[in-house]
Amino acid sequence: MKNLTVNGKGSLLNGTTFIYPKGEEVAFDDLEEFIQSNGSLAKDYKANLDMYLGDHEILTDTTEKNGPNNKLVANLAHYIVDTFNGFFMGIPPKITIDEKNKNENLQQWNDTNSLQDKLNELSKQTDIYGRSFAFLYQNEDSETEIAYSSPLNAFMIYDDSIGHTPVAFVRYQYDEDNKLSGTVYLADEIKEFSGDGFIESDEPSVNQFGIVPAVEFYANEERQGVFENVKTLINGLDKALSQKANQNEYFDNGYLKILGADLDTDGDGKPDIDLTDNGIIYSPDQAAADAVVEFISKPDGDSMQEHLLDRLSSMIFQISMVPNLNDEAFSGNSSGVALQYKLLAMRNLAASKERKFTQSLRRLYRIAFKAGTILLEKESDSWQDLKFQFTRNMPVNLADEADTASKLQGIVSKETQLSTLSIVDDPKAEIGRMADEQKEADKQLADSNPANYDFNQQNNDKEQ
């Protein structure tokens, strides 16, 4: 990120985070400076997005070349983002509360808002830009809904306290005439603004959450995307690959050299065959006895080029900490422990991101529960009781998982036992379904043989 400055009361922490004095109302002049600074940061965000989409530097290279001018894109940025995001968020995290009624309401809200899909997009934007934002709002039916926004046209403002509490969330845009407009979400109200200032209203829009209704998601304090540190290597790989393609195309047609052989038999001073654009190099100025007719061989630099391509590819995967899953190291019958070691760097990267995402999710639910539309208002502090379980998206052996779960019988709780199974999304709901199935089985047994059922039930009661 560029080193930016804000001249008013605001400041920029570590070149990435907007800071404003605690307890002071954000003035419009300072807001404008924040928007201009975010516009400068957005150039870096846009560059990352372009690289992810395959619009690399080599495509705009205007260097004049003699001969072929291939512009090949090895879009490893896209591969790194999708691979890591799939590893981290391919299996949606399990978000639960112990109390059954609360958990049912929580899961219903998550499903209604397609939270799994939104978390996947938040995670992908974080890998591309280094950060993303989720914000909450009340729809026309006074229902709490969630949306996400990229840092291209949104940012958070934090106060200058030790904890850096959010002061405001800002969303803005420019129309085709380059006129500014947007919205500022404060703790107590929501303000609309244009390029001329805040828009006054007879009925100010009240923020029903009583807290800034937005949360920033990021994977590291530096707000770096997952391929940020390998951008130059990816551009270098594009260049090396294109140069190799240029050389292959240049020498694609073999050149025939004819030296010392006179092809002019009719004496008109011209060869008897047409040598134009035939890939032939002809020179009769040599003794006939020393005539040479052969193809010119291509200079052998292939091994050096291949070595460079391999080195660049290897460094990209090594430095980004996202392995090449198509590599031979991941083929064959590698043991589970061997695979764990090969994925160790990416697992460490995902573990760090998980801690940041857990923190952001807890803040998100703290805001959501304040509206009283998911849980009762008196239960608004239940965000502290939330449990988050992230599962890495890896090939699994269900037989091994089932064996592990069965061995935990009687050692841990039923919920913990079921949580070891990747096919169980919600252990609490699964326990409920198991209980319902048992009741149905008991009912069927009682209906089919009442006498035997009563006898067995009486014996069971006596044993208990």
C-alpha positions as CSV (number, residue, x, y, z in Angstrom):
1,M,0.0,0.0,0.0
2,K,1.1,3.6,-0.7
3,N,2.1,5.9,2.2
4,L,-0.9,8.2,2.4
5,T,-1.7,11.2,4.6
6,V,-4.9,12.8,5.8
7,N,-4.5,16.5,6.5
8,G,-7.6,17.1,8.7
9,K,-8.4,15.5,12.1
10,G,-8.2,12.1,10.6
11,S,-5.1,10.0,10.1
12,L,-4.1,6.8,8.4
13,L,-2.6,4.0,10.6
14,N,0.0,1.8,8.9
15,G,-1.1,3.1,5.6
16,T,-4.3,1.0,5.7
17,T,-6.6,2.0,8.5
18,F,-8.6,5.3,8.9
19,I,-8.4,6.8,12.4
20,Y,-10.5,9.7,13.9
21,P,-10.4,11.3,17.3
22,K,-12.5,9.5,19.8
23,G,-15.8,11.3,20.8
24,E,-15.7,13.8,17.9
25,E,-18.3,13.9,15.2
26,V,-16.9,13.2,11.7
27,A,-16.8,16.5,9.8
28,F,-17.6,16.4,6.1
29,D,-14.3,17.9,5.1
30,D,-12.5,15.1,6.9
31,L,-14.9,12.6,5.3
32,E,-13.9,13.9,1.8
33,E,-10.2,13.4,2.6
34,F,-10.9,9.9,3.7
35,I,-12.7,9.2,0.5
36,Q,-9.8,10.6,-1.6
37,S,-7.4,8.5,0.4
38,N,-9.5,5.4,-0.1
39,G,-9.5,6.2,-3.8
40,S,-5.7,6.1,-3.8
41,L,-5.8,2.7,-2.0
42,A,-8.4,1.5,-4.4
43,K,-5.9,1.7,-7.2
44,D,-4.0,-1.1,-5.5
45,Y,-7.2,-3.0,-4.9
46,K,-8.1,-2.6,-8.5
47,A,-4.7,-3.8,-9.6
48,N,-5.2,-7.0,-7.5
49,L,-8.6,-7.5,-9.0
50,D,-7.2,-7.2,-12.5
51,M,-4.5,-9.7,-11.7
52,Y,-7.1,-12.1,-10.3
53,L,-9.2,-11.7,-13.5
54,G,-6.2,-12.3,-15.8
55,D,-5.6,-8.7,-16.8
56,H,-1.8,-8.8,-16.2
57,E,0.9,-6.2,-17.0
58,I,2.1,-8.1,-20.0
59,L,-1.1,-7.5,-21.9
60,T,-0.5,-3.7,-21.8
61,D,3.2,-4.0,-22.6
62,T,3.9,-1.7,-25.6
63,T,7.6,-2.7,-26.1
64,E,8.4,-3.0,-29.9
65,K,9.6,-6.5,-30.9
66,N,11.0,-7.8,-34.1
67,G,9.2,-11.0,-34.8
68,P,6.4,-12.7,-32.9
69,N,5.0,-10.8,-29.9
70,N,3.0,-13.3,-27.8
71,K,1.4,-12.1,-24.6
72,L,0.7,-15.1,-22.5
73,V,-0.9,-15.0,-19.0
74,A,-0.2,-17.7,-16.5
75,N,-3.0,-16.7,-14.1
76,L,-1.6,-18.2,-10.9
77,A,-3.2,-15.3,-8.9
78,H,-6.6,-16.8,-9.7
79,Y,-5.4,-20.3,-8.9
80,I,-3.9,-19.2,-5.5
81,V,-7.1,-17.3,-4.5
82,D,-9.6,-20.0,-5.5
83,T,-7.4,-22.8,-4.0
84,F,-6.9,-21.1,-0.7
85,N,-10.5,-19.9,-0.4
86,G,-11.8,-23.4,-1.2
87,F,-9.4,-24.8,1.4
88,F,-10.5,-22.3,4.0
89,M,-14.2,-21.8,3.2
90,G,-15.1,-24.7,0.9
91,I,-16.8,-26.3,3.9
92,P,-18.8,-23.6,5.6
93,P,-18.0,-23.0,9.3
94,K,-20.5,-24.4,11.9
95,I,-21.9,-21.5,14.0
96,T,-24.0,-22.7,16.9
97,I,-25.3,-21.9,20.4
98,D,-25.8,-24.5,23.1
99,E,-29.5,-23.6,23.9
100,K,-31.8,-25.4,21.5
101,N,-34.4,-22.6,20.9
102,K,-31.7,-20.0,20.4
103,N,-29.8,-22.2,18.0
104,E,-32.9,-22.9,15.9
105,N,-33.5,-19.2,15.5
106,L,-29.8,-18.6,14.7
107,Q,-29.7,-21.3,12.0
108,Q,-33.0,-20.0,10.5
109,W,-31.5,-16.5,10.2
110,N,-28.3,-17.8,8.7
111,D,-30.2,-19.8,6.1
112,T,-32.6,-17.0,5.3
113,N,-29.7,-14.7,4.6
114,S,-27.6,-17.2,2.7
115,L,-24.8,-16.6,5.2
116,Q,-22.7,-19.4,3.8
117,D,-22.5,-17.9,0.4
118,K,-21.9,-14.4,1.8
119,L,-19.0,-15.7,4.0
120,N,-17.5,-17.3,0.9
121,E,-17.5,-14.0,-0.9
122,L,-16.2,-12.1,2.1
123,S,-13.3,-14.6,2.3
124,K,-12.6,-14.4,-1.4
125,Q,-12.5,-10.6,-1.4
126,T,-10.2,-10.8,1.6
127,D,-7.8,-13.0,-0.3
128,I,-7.9,-10.6,-3.3
129,Y,-7.9,-7.1,-1.7
130,G,-6.7,-7.9,1.8
131,R,-10.0,-6.9,3.4
132,S,-13.8,-6.9,2.9
133,F,-16.8,-5.5,4.8
134,A,-20.1,-7.0,6.0
135,F,-22.9,-4.6,7.0
136,L,-26.3,-5.1,8.5
137,Y,-29.6,-3.3,7.8
138,Q,-33.3,-3.5,8.4
139,N,-35.4,-4.3,5.3
140,E,-39.0,-3.0,4.6
141,D,-40.4,-5.7,6.9
142,S,-38.1,-4.7,9.8
143,E,-36.1,-7.9,9.3
144,T,-32.3,-8.0,9.9
145,E,-30.4,-8.7,6.7
146,I,-26.7,-8.9,5.8
147,A,-24.8,-7.7,2.8
148,Y,-21.1,-7.4,1.8
149,S,-19.1,-4.7,0.1
150,S,-15.5,-4.6,-1.3
151,P,-13.0,-1.9,-0.3
152,L,-13.1,-0.4,-3.8
153,N,-16.0,1.9,-2.6
154,A,-16.3,1.3,1.1
155,F,-14.2,1.7,4.3
156,M,-14.4,1.8,8.1
157,I,-13.3,4.7,10.3
158,Y,-12.0,3.7,13.8
159,D,-11.3,6.0,16.8
160,D,-7.9,6.6,18.2
161,S,-8.4,4.6,21.4
162,I,-6.3,1.6,22.2
163,G,-9.1,-0.7,21.0
164,H,-9.8,1.3,17.8
165,T,-13.6,1.1,18.2
166,P,-15.5,1.7,14.9
167,V,-16.7,5.3,14.5
168,A,-18.4,5.0,11.1
169,F,-18.8,2.8,8.0
170,V,-18.8,4.6,4.7
171,R,-20.1,3.5,1.3
172,Y,-19.8,5.8,-1.7
173,Q,-19.9,5.9,-5.5
174,Y,-19.4,8.3,-8.4
175,D,-22.0,8.6,-11.2
176,E,-21.2,9.0,-15.0
177,D,-20.8,12.7,-14.4
178,N,-18.2,12.0,-11.6
179,K,-20.6,13.3,-9.0
180,L,-20.1,11.9,-5.5
181,S,-22.8,10.4,-3.3
182,G,-22.9,7.9,-0.5
183,T,-24.0,6.9,3.0
184,V,-22.3,7.1,6.4
185,Y,-23.5,4.6,9.0
186,L,-22.9,5.9,12.5
187,A,-23.7,4.4,15.9
188,D,-26.9,6.5,16.3
189,E,-28.0,7.5,12.8
190,I,-27.5,7.0,9.1
191,K,-26.5,10.0,7.0
192,E,-26.7,10.5,3.2
193,F,-24.2,12.8,1.5
194,S,-23.3,14.2,-1.8
195,G,-20.3,16.1,-3.1
196,D,-21.7,19.3,-1.5
197,G,-22.0,17.9,2.0
198,F,-24.4,15.9,4.3
199,I,-28.0,15.9,3.1
200,E,-30.3,17.3,5.7
201,S,-33.5,15.5,6.3
202,D,-36.6,16.4,8.4
203,E,-36.7,12.8,9.7
204,P,-33.2,11.6,10.3
205,S,-32.7,7.9,9.7
206,V,-32.1,6.2,13.0
207,N,-29.7,3.3,13.3
208,Q,-31.7,0.7,15.2
209,F,-28.7,-1.3,16.2
210,G,-27.2,1.4,18.4
211,I,-23.7,0.6,17.1
212,V,-21.9,1.0,13.8
213,P,-23.7,-1.8,11.8
214,A,-20.6,-3.0,9.9
215,V,-17.6,-5.3,10.4
216,E,-14.3,-5.4,8.6
217,F,-13.0,-8.9,7.6
218,Y,-9.3,-9.4,7.1
219,A,-6.7,-12.2,7.3
220,N,-3.8,-10.2,8.7
221,E,-3.1,-6.9,10.4
222,E,-1.2,-5.7,7.3
223,R,-4.4,-6.2,5.1
224,Q,-2.5,-8.1,2.5
225,G,-4.1,-10.4,0.0
226,V,-3.0,-14.0,-0.4
227,F,-1.0,-13.3,-3.6
228,E,0.3,-9.8,-2.7
229,N,3.9,-11.0,-2.1
230,V,4.2,-12.9,-5.4
231,K,2.8,-10.3,-7.9
232,T,6.2,-9.5,-9.4
233,L,7.0,-13.2,-9.7
234,I,3.7,-13.8,-11.5
235,N,4.5,-10.9,-13.9
236,G,7.9,-12.4,-14.4
237,L,6.4,-15.8,-15.2
238,D,4.2,-14.2,-17.8
239,K,7.2,-12.5,-19.4
240,A,9.3,-15.6,-19.4
241,L,6.5,-17.8,-20.8
242,S,5.8,-15.3,-23.6
243,Q,9.4,-15.0,-24.5
244,K,9.6,-18.8,-24.8
245,A,6.5,-18.8,-27.0
246,N,8.0,-16.1,-29.2
247,Q,11.2,-18.0,-29.7
248,N,9.3,-21.2,-30.5
249,E,7.2,-19.4,-33.1
250,Y,10.2,-17.7,-34.6
251,F,12.0,-21.0,-35.2
252,D,8.8,-22.9,-35.9
253,N,9.5,-23.1,-39.6
254,G,12.9,-24.6,-40.5
255,Y,15.1,-22.4,-42.6
256,L,16.9,-24.2,-45.5
257,K,20.3,-22.8,-46.4
258,I,21.7,-23.4,-49.9
259,L,25.2,-22.2,-50.2
260,G,27.5,-22.7,-53.3
261,A,24.9,-24.4,-55.5
262,D,24.0,-22.5,-58.6
263,L,20.2,-22.6,-59.2
264,D,20.4,-20.4,-62.3
265,T,20.4,-22.9,-65.2
266,D,18.9,-20.7,-67.9
267,G,21.5,-17.9,-67.4
268,D,19.0,-15.1,-66.6
269,G,20.8,-14.3,-63.3
270,K,17.9,-15.5,-61.2
271,P,17.3,-18.9,-59.5
272,D,15.0,-21.2,-61.4
273,I,12.8,-21.6,-58.3
274,D,10.9,-18.9,-56.4
275,L,12.7,-18.2,-53.1
276,T,10.2,-15.5,-51.9
277,D,8.8,-16.4,-48.4
278,N,9.9,-20.0,-48.7
279,G,12.2,-20.0,-45.7
280,I,15.2,-20.4,-47.9
281,I,18.6,-18.7,-47.5
282,Y,20.4,-18.8,-50.8
283,S,23.9,-17.8,-51.8
284,P,25.7,-19.1,-54.9
285,D,29.0,-17.4,-54.1
286,Q,30.9,-20.5,-53.2
287,A,32.7,-23.2,-55.0
288,A,30.3,-25.9,-56.2
289,A,32.5,-28.6,-54.6
290,D,31.8,-27.0,-51.3
291,A,28.1,-26.6,-51.8
292,V,25.9,-26.9,-48.6
293,V,22.3,-27.7,-48.5
294,E,20.9,-28.2,-45.0
295,F,18.4,-26.8,-42.5
296,I,19.5,-24.3,-39.9
297,S,19.2,-25.7,-36.4
298,K,17.5,-23.8,-33.6
299,P,19.7,-22.4,-30.9
300,D,19.4,-24.7,-27.8
301,G,18.3,-22.5,-24.9
302,D,15.4,-24.6,-24.0
303,S,16.8,-26.1,-20.8
304,M,17.7,-22.6,-19.5
305,Q,14.2,-21.4,-20.2
306,E,12.6,-24.4,-18.6
307,H,14.7,-23.9,-15.5
308,L,13.6,-20.3,-15.2
309,L,9.9,-21.2,-15.6
310,D,10.2,-24.0,-13.0
311,R,12.1,-21.7,-10.6
312,L,9.5,-18.9,-10.9
313,S,6.6,-21.3,-10.5
314,S,8.2,-22.9,-7.4
315,M,8.9,-19.6,-5.8
316,I,5.3,-18.4,-6.4
317,F,3.8,-21.4,-4.6
318,Q,6.5,-21.3,-1.9
319,I,6.2,-17.7,-1.0
320,S,2.3,-17.5,-1.3
321,M,2.2,-20.6,1.0
322,V,-0.5,-22.1,-1.3
323,P,0.9,-25.4,-2.8
324,N,0.4,-26.6,-6.3
325,L,-2.1,-29.4,-5.9
326,N,-1.3,-30.7,-9.4
327,D,2.3,-31.3,-8.4
328,E,3.6,-34.9,-8.4
329,A,4.0,-34.6,-4.6
330,F,0.3,-34.8,-4.3
331,S,-0.1,-37.8,-6.6
332,G,0.1,-41.4,-5.7
333,N,-0.8,-43.0,-2.4
334,S,0.6,-40.5,0.1
335,S,-0.2,-41.2,3.7
336,G,-2.4,-38.8,5.7
337,V,0.6,-37.6,7.7
338,A,2.6,-36.9,4.6
339,L,-0.2,-34.9,3.1
340,Q,-0.5,-32.9,6.3
341,Y,3.2,-31.9,6.1
342,K,2.8,-30.9,2.4
343,L,-0.1,-28.7,3.4
344,L,1.4,-27.4,6.6
345,A,2.2,-23.9,5.3
346,M,-1.3,-23.4,4.0
347,R,-2.8,-24.8,7.2
348,N,-0.8,-22.3,9.2
349,L,-2.0,-19.5,6.9
350,A,-5.6,-20.7,7.2
351,A,-5.3,-20.9,11.0
352,S,-4.2,-17.3,11.2
353,K,-7.1,-16.3,8.9
354,E,-9.5,-18.3,11.0
355,R,-8.7,-16.4,14.2
356,K,-9.3,-13.1,12.5
357,F,-12.6,-14.3,10.9
358,T,-13.8,-15.7,14.2
359,Q,-13.2,-12.3,15.8
360,S,-15.0,-10.5,13.0
361,L,-18.0,-13.0,13.1
362,R,-18.4,-12.5,16.8
363,R,-18.6,-8.8,16.3
364,L,-21.1,-9.3,13.4
365,Y,-23.4,-11.3,15.6
366,R,-23.0,-8.8,18.4
367,I,-24.5,-6.2,16.1
368,A,-27.2,-8.5,14.7
369,F,-28.5,-9.6,18.0
370,K,-29.0,-6.0,19.1
371,A,-32.0,-5.6,16.8
372,G,-34.1,-8.2,18.6
373,T,-35.2,-9.8,15.4
374,I,-33.1,-12.9,15.6
375,L,-33.2,-13.5,19.4
376,L,-35.1,-11.7,22.0
377,E,-33.8,-8.3,23.1
378,K,-33.0,-9.7,26.6
379,E,-30.9,-12.4,24.8
380,S,-28.7,-9.9,22.9
381,D,-25.6,-10.8,24.9
382,S,-25.8,-14.4,23.5
383,W,-23.2,-13.5,20.9
384,Q,-20.7,-14.3,23.7
385,D,-22.0,-17.9,23.7
386,L,-21.5,-18.6,20.0
387,K,-19.3,-21.5,19.0
388,F,-17.4,-21.4,15.7
389,Q,-16.0,-24.5,14.1
390,F,-14.0,-24.1,10.8
391,T,-13.2,-27.3,8.9
392,R,-10.4,-27.4,6.2
393,N,-11.7,-28.6,2.9
394,M,-9.5,-31.6,2.3
395,P,-10.0,-35.1,0.9
396,V,-11.4,-37.1,3.8
397,N,-11.7,-40.8,4.6
398,L,-15.3,-41.2,6.0
399,A,-14.4,-44.7,7.3
400,D,-11.5,-43.2,9.4
401,E,-13.8,-40.4,10.6
402,A,-16.5,-42.9,11.6
403,D,-13.9,-45.0,13.4
404,T,-12.6,-42.0,15.3
405,A,-16.2,-41.0,16.2
406,S,-17.0,-44.5,17.5
407,K,-13.9,-44.6,19.6
408,L,-15.0,-41.3,21.3
409,Q,-18.2,-42.9,22.5
410,G,-18.4,-42.4,26.3
411,I,-15.3,-40.3,26.3
412,V,-16.7,-37.0,25.1
413,S,-20.1,-35.5,24.7
414,K,-22.4,-36.6,21.9
415,E,-22.1,-33.2,20.3
416,T,-18.3,-33.3,20.3
417,Q,-18.4,-36.8,19.0
418,L,-20.6,-35.9,16.0
419,S,-18.5,-32.7,15.3
420,T,-15.6,-35.0,14.2
421,L,-17.7,-36.1,11.2
422,S,-17.4,-33.8,8.2
423,I,-20.8,-34.9,6.9
424,V,-22.5,-33.5,9.9
425,D,-23.1,-29.7,9.5
426,D,-24.9,-29.1,12.7
427,P,-24.2,-31.5,15.6
428,K,-27.1,-30.2,17.7
429,A,-29.6,-30.6,14.9
430,E,-28.2,-34.1,14.3
431,I,-28.7,-35.1,17.9
432,G,-32.3,-33.8,17.7
433,R,-32.9,-35.9,14.6
434,M,-31.4,-39.0,16.3
435,A,-33.7,-38.5,19.2
436,D,-36.7,-38.1,16.9
437,E,-35.8,-41.3,15.1
438,Q,-35.5,-43.2,18.4
439,K,-38.9,-42.0,19.5
440,E,-40.4,-43.1,16.2
441,A,-38.7,-46.5,16.5
442,D,-40.1,-46.9,20.0
443,K,-43.5,-45.9,18.9
444,Q,-43.5,-48.4,16.0
445,L,-42.3,-51.2,18.4
446,A,-45.0,-50.3,20.8
447,D,-47.7,-50.4,18.1
448,S,-46.5,-53.7,16.7
449,N,-46.2,-55.6,20.0
450,P,-47.6,-53.7,22.9
451,A,-47.3,-56.5,25.5
452,N,-43.6,-57.2,24.7
453,Y,-42.8,-53.5,24.6
454,D,-44.4,-52.9,28.0
455,F,-42.6,-55.9,29.5
456,N,-39.2,-54.6,28.1
457,Q,-40.0,-51.1,29.2
458,Q,-40.8,-52.3,32.8
459,N,-37.5,-54.2,32.9
460,N,-35.7,-51.1,31.7
461,D,-37.4,-49.0,34.4
462,K,-36.4,-51.5,37.1
463,E,-32.8,-51.5,36.0
464,Q,-32.6,-47.8,36.0
